[in-house]
């Protein structure tokens, strides 16, 4: 009966379709009939000793591969999903290492290291001795005291220099000219004119009474009596319409100064482009368009100097050489100031001659420092020039 129940339970678990209930009933009847006929043998129970479990090892609790069939696994099904394809890596343990102390080193290694340190120290001392200057070595060996050089204090940028008289400034310029050539004495004048106003630009010419004698080639556009006066004054080229046509056809200009009368200014526009390229176009502001041709030619032959205001409202001009005497340089400065006053724009309305027109005046040599000159001494020099040279 027990065997029948076991078989019935197994058939229910397997859910076999071909093992129907009718067959179980027939089997039960046959077994019951046979059991009643024959004596049933008793079934002795069998007991087995329990298998001892191995204690789990800490390093081998996780297995990288799934266990083989018939063996028990300590991993769950979720753990096996993650360690299925992982290769089997056995843990490796290394012995602990401790850095040796200097006391633990072998005697030979310790001696070798000390020798290397001594060698490096000797090399460093040799290099430091090689970098010493010869003066320091000599001072250490001979115990010579080298005097400390004198320091020259630089001039302060914001320190204002005193305003000097013209003659004192000329003496300072001559004393500070120490170049090995004859330096040029330069004058720098800062004007009180707005450089943006083109109608107030200052330009002109001057004849230095003690200037350098240079050969200047002068051309005069005039006819009739003016042409005769120009030739008598020493003009190199004198002509009228013929000279204009010659310049227009050839385009060549081989002279240094050009003068014209007022009647020829309309005819000069034909060659104005050629003359402007050489800076020779006659201009009433520069005194090259004049009625007195004789005076203009003589001043040009003496050596006239052009001056013009730059973009910073400053006029730069050379007024002679350092080798000239102080009186000659004073006369040249007076001639420049007289020409600068004549070139004063008409639109600059001021009560005084210099107020609002000349802000500052400096004089210097080519390689020397500059010195500021007082306006009063410049006015006296201009008056002296006009009395001696213009009214003579």
Secondary structure, 3 states (H helix, E strand, C coil): CHHHHHHHHHHHHHCCCCCCHHHHHHHHHHHHHHHHHCCCCCCCCCCCCCCCCCCCCCCCCCCCCCCCCCCCCCCCHHHHHHCCCCCCCCCCCCCCCCCCCHHHCCHHHHHHHHHHHHHHHHHHHHHHHHCCCHHHHHHHHHCCCCCCCCCCCCCCCCCCCCCECHHHHHHHHHHHCCCCCCCEEEEEEEECCCCCCHHHCCEEEEECCCCCCCCCCEEEECCCHHHHHHHHHCCCEEECHHHHHHHHHHCCCCCCEEEECHHHCCHHHHHHHHHHHCCCCCCHHHCCECCCHHHHHHHHHHHEEEEEECCCCEEEEEEEECCCCHHHHHHHHHHHHHHHHHCCCCCCCCCCCCCCCEEEEEEECCCCCEEEECHHHHHHHHHHHHHHHHCC
